[in-house]
């Protein structure tokens, strides 16, 4: 298991999340953020699945905007929560 915090969010909340992640990183919290940690050309789904399964903490950013987005579950919580590893993390 890794030591990073995986941040799950909707694109609509990108501005807030980038500030949050930078703030956490500035306090020496190891943060995993898709925009920072998915290399160009990498398989997005596999990279996300690995980051979720390796994370120490899963931080889900919910907002009024994100909850009402029809694609929100697919952007963030859907894929991560549907993986066996993701489900175990939530139950812990």
ABEGO torsion letter per residue (X at the ends): XBABBBBBBBAAAAAAAAAAAAAAAAAGBBBBBAAAABBBGBBAAAAAAAAAAABABBBBBBBAAAAABAAAAAABAAAAAABAAAAAAAAX
